[in-house]
Amino acid sequence: MSSTPVRSDPFRPAKRVAGQKEDVWTIVNEAATASPVHPIINMGQGFFGYNPPKFVTDAAKAALDRVECNQYSPTKGRPRLKKALAEAYSPFFGRKINPDTEVTITTGANEGMLSAFMGFIEQGDEVIVFEPYFDQYISNIEMPGGTVRYVPLHPPEDGATKTSSAANWTLDMVELEKAINPKTRMIVLNSPHNPVGKVFSKDELQAIGDLCVKHNIIILSDEVYDRLYYVPFTRIATLSPEIARLTLTVGSAGKNFYATGWRVGWLIGPEHLIKYVSAAHTRICYSSVSPLQEAAAVGFEKADQEGFWDESKREMRRKMERFCEVFDELGLPYSDPEGGYFVLVNLAKVRLPSDYDFPSQVAERPRDFKLSWFLIMELGVAAIPPTEFYTPENAHIAEDYLRFAVCKDDDVLEKAKERLRGLRKYMVEA
């Protein structure tokens, strides 16, 4: 008989996934299931309520009829898509992008970022992330053994009483430089920003870029909302050759073409960075979905002649203005977005009943979780509590806010507005 001891707990999970608290998406879905108000109007999650443009869906259907589009693509991506991206982005970057060495295709922007972290982060390395952050950043950094350093964006002081531009969420450069140390390997930048809607100004980006050059830190610039900006938009990689050599720019066909379920993303950057992202991507999932890469390529080839980019921007801005009318009407201040399709609304004036029966997983979380649960249960409108995108130490910054996504059909926006008017009876002056 073998003398090898029997493992006492064969089903013990790895530390990287064990002990995680119940995430916001699960809590919101639980509330939606339990709510007496149906159907729930989901204004929380950032998926589109309508299809991609016809020239893109037609391309996807046509690709399914081609043998080569139903088989493995090259691990770095289909040549047609890489070429289309290089041609689309070269004018923005002010130079000719090499599609073979400076572009890699990934299974969505999220997997692309994971590949970047896997390609450069080792045990003990640190990555700076601005709060609030897209929640997937954190697990993606921790998977390869990285440690997250958090630097908060500061909201406007009068955010509870006055609507103002998302530009008024500010980054303290002194705080940022204090977070840098010899272990700092990367900084994650997100512009246009989710959930704030801030488009970092050229001066802000220059200051961040200069720090990264000074300390030789890689910049991972998440620009998935790069076609939805309502103020001048600067790409950090375009500021100087010194900053460009440190920068990986992340993009998303899902965000560009209203197709979040397609999971087609990419990274653009210098060869000395891209080759290691590609190497990690190869080991994570080898290649990405072939027919949808082909459709995304057609999308980029035709978008300008179809007038799609300008129309997309105008339409999303119109939706934002249309939806926010209800907050103007109620006197609820919000951060007017400079880009993207999320809006942060301050509900400090909403008073929750003191005896309201919140489940334990909500009662122990910050006030915005209670606001979210309350809106779902009483009004049938789902919104996301943004403290999910903060550390516990800084959660107080956002505990009166909720995040709404406006990338929905107009009739859905109108129904949501009608229900949100029900907040009036719970409101007091802040």
C-alpha positions as CSV (number, residue, x, y, z in Angstrom):
1,M,0.0,0.0,0.0
2,S,1.1,3.5,-0.7
3,S,2.3,5.5,2.3
4,T,1.4,8.8,0.7
5,P,-1.1,10.6,3.0
6,V,-4.5,11.3,1.6
7,R,-5.3,14.9,1.0
8,S,-7.9,16.0,3.6
9,D,-9.4,18.7,1.5
10,P,-9.2,17.9,-2.2
11,F,-11.7,20.7,-3.1
12,R,-9.9,23.6,-1.4
13,P,-9.8,26.5,-3.9
14,A,-6.7,28.5,-4.7
15,K,-6.2,31.6,-2.7
16,R,-6.7,33.8,-5.8
17,V,-10.3,32.8,-6.0
18,A,-11.1,31.8,-2.4
19,G,-12.7,34.2,0.2
20,Q,-14.0,36.7,-2.3
21,K,-17.0,38.6,-1.1
22,E,-20.3,38.4,-3.0
23,D,-19.8,40.7,-6.0
24,V,-22.0,43.5,-7.1
25,W,-23.4,41.7,-10.2
26,T,-24.6,38.8,-8.0
27,I,-26.3,41.1,-5.5
28,V,-28.0,43.2,-8.2
29,N,-29.3,40.0,-9.9
30,E,-30.6,38.7,-6.6
31,A,-32.5,41.9,-6.1
32,A,-33.9,41.8,-9.6
33,T,-35.1,38.3,-9.0
34,A,-36.7,39.2,-5.6
35,S,-38.2,42.5,-6.7
36,P,-42.0,42.7,-6.8
37,V,-41.7,45.3,-9.7
38,H,-41.4,43.6,-13.1
39,P,-40.0,43.8,-15.6
40,I,-36.8,45.2,-14.2
41,I,-35.3,48.0,-16.2
42,N,-31.6,47.3,-16.2
43,M,-29.7,50.6,-16.3
44,G,-26.8,49.1,-14.5
45,Q,-24.7,46.9,-16.7
46,G,-23.0,48.4,-19.7
47,F,-24.4,46.2,-22.4
48,F,-26.2,47.7,-25.4
49,G,-29.9,47.5,-25.8
50,Y,-29.7,47.4,-29.6
51,N,-27.8,45.6,-32.3
52,P,-24.5,46.6,-34.0
53,P,-24.9,48.5,-37.3
54,K,-26.1,46.5,-40.3
55,F,-22.8,46.7,-42.2
56,V,-21.1,44.9,-39.2
57,T,-23.7,42.2,-38.6
58,D,-23.9,41.5,-42.4
59,A,-20.1,41.0,-42.3
60,A,-20.4,38.6,-39.4
61,K,-23.1,36.6,-41.2
62,A,-21.0,36.5,-44.4
63,A,-17.9,35.4,-42.4
64,L,-19.8,32.3,-41.1
65,D,-20.1,31.0,-44.7
66,R,-16.3,31.1,-45.2
67,V,-14.4,28.0,-44.3
68,E,-11.3,29.9,-43.1
69,C,-13.4,32.1,-40.8
70,N,-14.6,29.0,-38.9
71,Q,-11.2,27.7,-38.0
72,Y,-8.4,28.9,-35.8
73,S,-7.1,32.4,-36.4
74,P,-3.4,33.2,-36.0
75,T,-2.7,33.7,-32.3
76,K,-1.8,37.3,-32.9
77,G,-5.0,37.9,-34.8
78,R,-6.4,37.8,-38.3
79,P,-4.2,39.8,-40.7
80,R,-7.2,41.7,-42.1
81,L,-8.2,43.0,-38.7
82,K,-4.7,43.9,-37.7
83,K,-4.3,45.8,-41.0
84,A,-7.7,47.5,-40.6
85,L,-6.7,48.6,-37.1
86,A,-3.3,49.9,-38.1
87,E,-4.8,51.9,-40.9
88,A,-7.6,53.3,-38.6
89,Y,-5.2,54.3,-35.8
90,S,-2.1,55.4,-37.7
91,P,-3.6,58.9,-38.3
92,F,-4.3,59.3,-34.5
93,F,-0.8,58.2,-33.6
94,G,0.8,60.5,-36.2
95,R,2.9,57.6,-37.7
96,K,2.4,54.4,-39.6
97,I,1.6,51.5,-37.2
98,N,3.0,48.2,-38.2
99,P,0.2,45.6,-38.1
100,D,2.5,42.7,-37.8
101,T,4.6,43.9,-34.9
102,E,2.6,46.6,-33.1
103,V,-0.9,45.2,-33.0
104,T,-2.2,42.0,-31.3
105,I,-5.8,40.8,-31.1
106,T,-7.2,39.4,-27.9
107,T,-10.4,37.8,-26.7
108,G,-12.0,41.1,-25.6
109,A,-10.2,44.0,-24.0
110,N,-10.3,42.4,-20.6
111,E,-8.3,39.3,-21.7
112,G,-6.0,41.7,-23.5
113,M,-5.3,43.5,-20.2
114,L,-4.8,40.2,-18.4
115,S,-2.3,39.2,-21.1
116,A,-0.5,42.5,-20.5
117,F,-0.3,41.8,-16.8
118,M,0.7,38.2,-17.4
119,G,3.4,39.4,-19.8
120,F,5.1,41.8,-17.4
121,I,4.0,41.4,-13.8
122,E,5.7,39.0,-11.5
123,Q,5.4,38.2,-7.8
124,G,5.9,41.4,-5.8
125,D,5.6,43.8,-8.6
126,E,3.2,46.7,-8.1
127,V,0.6,48.3,-10.4
128,I,-1.0,51.7,-9.8
129,V,-4.7,51.9,-10.4
130,F,-6.9,55.0,-10.0
131,E,-10.1,54.7,-7.9
132,P,-12.8,54.2,-9.0
133,Y,-11.6,51.4,-11.3
134,F,-13.1,48.7,-13.5
135,D,-13.3,45.8,-11.1
136,Q,-11.6,43.2,-13.4
137,Y,-8.4,45.2,-13.2
138,I,-7.8,44.0,-9.7
139,S,-8.1,40.2,-10.2
140,N,-6.1,40.5,-13.4
141,I,-3.2,42.1,-11.6
142,E,-3.3,39.7,-8.7
143,M,-3.5,36.5,-10.8
144,P,0.2,36.8,-11.8
145,G,1.2,37.8,-8.3
146,G,1.0,41.6,-8.6
147,T,0.1,44.0,-5.8
148,V,-2.3,46.9,-6.5
149,R,-1.5,50.4,-5.3
150,Y,-4.6,52.7,-5.3
151,V,-4.7,56.4,-6.0
152,P,-8.2,58.0,-5.8
153,L,-9.8,60.5,-8.2
154,H,-11.3,63.2,-6.0
155,P,-14.9,64.2,-6.8
156,P,-16.0,67.9,-6.9
157,E,-16.5,69.3,-3.4
158,D,-20.1,70.4,-4.3
159,G,-20.9,67.1,-6.0
160,A,-23.8,66.5,-3.6
161,T,-25.5,69.7,-4.4
162,K,-24.5,70.7,-8.0
163,T,-24.3,69.1,-11.4
164,S,-20.8,69.6,-12.9
165,S,-18.5,68.2,-15.5
166,A,-16.9,64.9,-14.9
167,A,-13.6,66.8,-15.6
168,N,-14.0,68.0,-12.0
169,W,-13.0,64.6,-10.7
170,T,-9.3,65.3,-10.2
171,L,-6.0,63.4,-9.7
172,D,-3.6,64.6,-7.1
173,M,-0.2,64.3,-8.8
174,V,1.6,64.5,-5.4
175,E,-0.4,61.5,-4.2
176,L,0.4,59.7,-7.5
177,E,4.1,60.2,-7.2
178,K,4.1,59.1,-3.5
179,A,2.5,55.8,-4.7
180,I,5.5,55.1,-6.9
181,N,8.4,53.1,-5.5
182,P,11.1,50.7,-6.9
183,K,8.5,47.9,-7.1
184,T,6.2,49.9,-9.4
185,R,6.0,48.2,-12.8
186,M,2.8,49.6,-14.4
187,I,0.2,52.2,-14.2
188,V,-3.4,51.6,-15.5
189,L,-5.1,54.6,-17.1
190,N,-8.7,54.6,-18.3
191,S,-9.9,57.5,-20.5
192,P,-12.7,58.0,-21.2
193,H,-13.2,56.7,-17.7
194,N,-15.6,54.1,-16.4
195,P,-17.6,54.9,-14.2
196,V,-16.8,58.6,-13.9
197,G,-17.1,59.6,-17.5
198,K,-13.9,61.8,-17.2
199,V,-11.7,62.3,-20.3
200,F,-8.3,63.1,-18.9
201,S,-7.0,66.4,-20.3
202,K,-3.8,66.6,-22.3
203,D,-2.1,68.4,-19.4
204,E,-3.1,65.6,-17.0
205,L,-1.9,62.9,-19.4
206,Q,1.4,64.7,-19.9
207,A,2.0,64.9,-16.1
208,I,1.2,61.1,-15.8
209,G,3.4,60.3,-18.8
210,D,6.3,62.4,-17.5
211,L,6.2,60.5,-14.2
212,C,6.2,57.2,-16.0
213,V,9.2,58.3,-18.2
214,K,11.0,59.5,-15.0
215,H,10.5,56.2,-13.2
216,N,10.5,53.9,-16.3
217,I,6.9,52.6,-15.7
218,I,4.8,50.8,-18.3
219,I,1.5,52.6,-19.1
220,L,-1.5,50.3,-19.8
221,S,-4.0,52.8,-21.3
222,D,-7.6,51.4,-21.4
223,E,-9.2,53.4,-24.2
224,V,-12.2,51.1,-24.9
225,Y,-14.5,54.1,-25.1
226,D,-12.2,55.9,-27.5
227,R,-15.0,56.6,-30.1
228,L,-17.4,58.0,-27.5
229,Y,-16.0,61.4,-26.4
230,Y,-17.8,64.7,-26.2
231,V,-14.8,66.9,-25.5
232,P,-11.3,66.9,-27.0
233,F,-9.7,63.4,-26.5
234,T,-6.0,62.8,-26.3
235,R,-4.3,59.4,-26.5
236,I,-1.4,59.3,-24.0
237,A,0.8,57.3,-26.5
238,T,0.7,60.3,-28.9
239,L,2.3,62.8,-26.5
240,S,6.0,62.0,-27.0
241,P,8.2,59.2,-28.3
242,E,9.4,58.7,-24.7
243,I,5.9,58.1,-23.5
244,A,5.0,56.0,-26.6
245,R,7.8,53.5,-25.9
246,L,6.2,52.8,-22.5
247,T,2.6,52.6,-23.6
248,L,0.2,49.8,-24.5
249,T,-3.2,51.1,-25.8
250,V,-6.2,48.8,-25.3
251,G,-9.3,48.8,-27.6
252,S,-12.6,47.0,-28.0
253,A,-14.7,46.1,-30.9
254,G,-17.5,45.4,-28.5
255,K,-17.6,49.0,-27.3
256,N,-17.0,50.5,-30.7
257,F,-19.7,48.5,-32.6
258,Y,-22.3,47.8,-29.8
259,A,-21.3,44.2,-29.6
260,T,-20.1,43.5,-26.1
261,G,-20.8,39.8,-26.5
262,W,-18.3,39.4,-29.4
263,R,-15.2,39.6,-27.1
264,V,-12.9,41.0,-29.7
265,G,-10.2,43.4,-28.4
266,W,-6.7,44.5,-29.2
267,L,-3.6,46.2,-27.9
268,I,-1.4,48.6,-29.9
269,G,2.1,49.4,-28.8
270,P,5.8,49.2,-29.6
271,E,7.1,45.8,-30.6
272,H,9.2,45.4,-27.4
273,L,5.9,45.4,-25.4
274,I,3.4,43.8,-27.8
275,K,5.5,40.6,-28.4
276,Y,5.2,39.7,-24.7
277,V,1.5,40.5,-24.6
278,S,1.1,38.2,-27.6
279,A,3.1,35.5,-25.9
280,A,0.9,35.6,-22.8
281,H,-2.3,35.6,-24.9
282,T,-1.1,32.5,-26.7
283,R,-0.8,30.6,-23.4
284,I,-4.2,31.9,-22.0
285,C,-6.5,31.2,-24.9
286,Y,-4.3,30.7,-28.0
287,S,-6.5,32.6,-30.4
288,S,-9.7,34.7,-30.6
289,V,-13.0,34.0,-32.4
290,S,-12.4,34.1,-36.1
291,P,-15.7,35.2,-37.8
292,L,-16.1,38.1,-35.4
293,Q,-12.6,39.3,-36.0
294,E,-13.4,39.3,-39.7
295,A,-16.6,41.3,-39.0
296,A,-14.7,43.8,-36.9
297,A,-12.2,44.3,-39.7
298,V,-15.0,45.1,-42.1
299,G,-16.4,47.4,-39.5
300,F,-13.2,49.5,-39.4
301,E,-12.9,49.4,-43.2
302,K,-16.4,50.8,-43.7
303,A,-17.1,52.9,-40.6
304,D,-15.8,56.2,-42.0
305,Q,-17.7,55.9,-45.3
306,E,-20.9,55.0,-43.4
307,G,-20.5,58.0,-41.1
308,F,-20.7,55.7,-38.2
309,W,-18.2,57.2,-35.8
310,D,-19.8,60.7,-35.8
311,E,-23.3,59.3,-35.7
312,S,-22.4,57.0,-32.8
313,K,-21.0,59.8,-30.8
314,R,-24.0,62.1,-31.5
315,E,-26.5,59.4,-30.7
316,M,-24.9,58.5,-27.4
317,R,-24.6,62.1,-26.3
318,R,-28.3,62.6,-27.1
319,K,-29.2,59.5,-25.1
320,M,-27.2,60.9,-22.1
321,E,-28.9,64.3,-22.3
322,R,-32.3,62.7,-22.7
323,F,-31.9,60.4,-19.7
324,C,-30.3,63.0,-17.4
325,E,-33.4,65.2,-17.8
326,V,-35.0,63.2,-15.0
327,F,-32.2,64.1,-12.6
328,D,-32.4,67.8,-13.6
329,E,-36.2,67.5,-12.9
330,L,-35.7,65.9,-9.5
331,G,-32.8,68.2,-8.5
332,L,-30.4,65.3,-8.2
333,P,-26.9,66.4,-9.2
334,Y,-24.7,64.2,-11.4
335,S,-21.3,64.2,-13.0
336,D,-21.9,65.3,-16.6
337,P,-19.8,62.8,-18.7
338,E,-17.2,63.9,-21.1
339,G,-17.1,60.4,-22.7
340,G,-18.4,56.9,-22.5
341,Y,-22.0,55.9,-21.7
342,F,-22.1,55.9,-17.9
343,V,-23.3,58.6,-15.6
344,L,-22.7,58.9,-11.9
345,V,-25.7,60.4,-10.0
346,N,-25.5,61.7,-6.5
347,L,-28.4,60.5,-4.3
348,A,-27.5,62.2,-1.0
349,K,-30.9,63.8,-1.1
350,V,-32.7,60.4,-1.1
351,R,-33.5,59.2,2.4
352,L,-33.9,55.5,2.8
353,P,-36.6,54.4,5.4
354,S,-34.8,53.7,8.7
355,D,-36.6,50.4,9.2
356,Y,-36.1,49.1,5.6
357,D,-35.4,45.4,5.6
358,F,-32.1,44.9,3.7
359,P,-30.5,41.5,3.4
360,S,-27.3,40.9,5.4
361,Q,-25.1,41.0,2.3
362,V,-26.4,44.5,1.5
363,A,-26.8,45.8,5.1
364,E,-23.1,45.3,5.7
365,R,-22.0,47.2,2.6
366,P,-21.8,51.0,2.0
367,R,-24.9,53.2,1.5
368,D,-24.8,53.0,-2.3
369,F,-25.5,49.2,-2.1
370,K,-28.6,50.0,-0.1
371,L,-29.6,52.6,-2.6
372,S,-29.2,50.1,-5.5
373,W,-31.2,47.5,-3.7
374,F,-33.9,50.0,-2.8
375,L,-34.3,51.2,-6.4
376,I,-34.6,47.7,-7.7
377,M,-37.1,46.6,-5.1
378,E,-39.3,49.7,-5.0
379,L,-38.9,51.2,-8.5
380,G,-37.8,48.3,-10.6
381,V,-34.7,50.2,-11.9
382,A,-31.3,48.6,-11.6
383,A,-28.2,50.7,-11.2
384,I,-24.7,49.9,-10.0
385,P,-23.2,50.9,-6.6
386,P,-19.8,52.4,-7.4
387,T,-18.2,51.6,-4.1
388,E,-17.6,48.2,-5.7
389,F,-14.9,50.0,-7.6
390,Y,-13.1,51.3,-4.5
391,T,-11.1,50.0,-1.6
392,P,-12.8,50.0,1.7
393,E,-10.6,52.9,2.8
394,N,-11.9,55.2,0.0
395,A,-15.5,53.8,-0.4
396,H,-16.9,56.9,1.4
397,I,-16.0,58.9,-1.7
398,A,-18.8,57.3,-3.7
399,E,-21.3,56.0,-1.1
400,D,-24.0,58.5,-2.2
401,Y,-23.6,57.8,-6.0
402,L,-25.1,55.3,-8.4
403,R,-23.9,54.4,-11.9
404,F,-26.4,54.3,-14.7
405,A,-25.7,53.1,-18.3
406,V,-27.6,55.0,-21.1
407,C,-26.7,52.6,-24.0
408,K,-30.3,51.5,-24.2
409,D,-33.2,52.0,-26.5
410,D,-35.0,55.3,-26.2
411,D,-38.2,53.7,-25.0
412,V,-36.2,52.0,-22.2
413,L,-34.7,55.3,-21.2
414,E,-38.2,56.9,-21.0
415,K,-39.6,54.0,-18.9
416,A,-36.6,54.3,-16.5
417,K,-37.2,58.0,-16.2
418,E,-40.9,57.5,-15.4
419,R,-40.0,55.1,-12.6
420,L,-37.2,57.2,-11.2
421,R,-39.7,60.0,-10.7
422,G,-40.9,57.8,-7.8
423,L,-37.8,58.9,-5.9
424,R,-39.4,62.3,-5.2
425,K,-41.4,61.0,-2.2
426,Y,-38.1,59.9,-0.5
427,M,-36.2,63.1,-1.1
428,V,-35.1,65.8,1.3
429,E,-32.9,68.8,0.8
430,A,-29.2,67.8,1.4
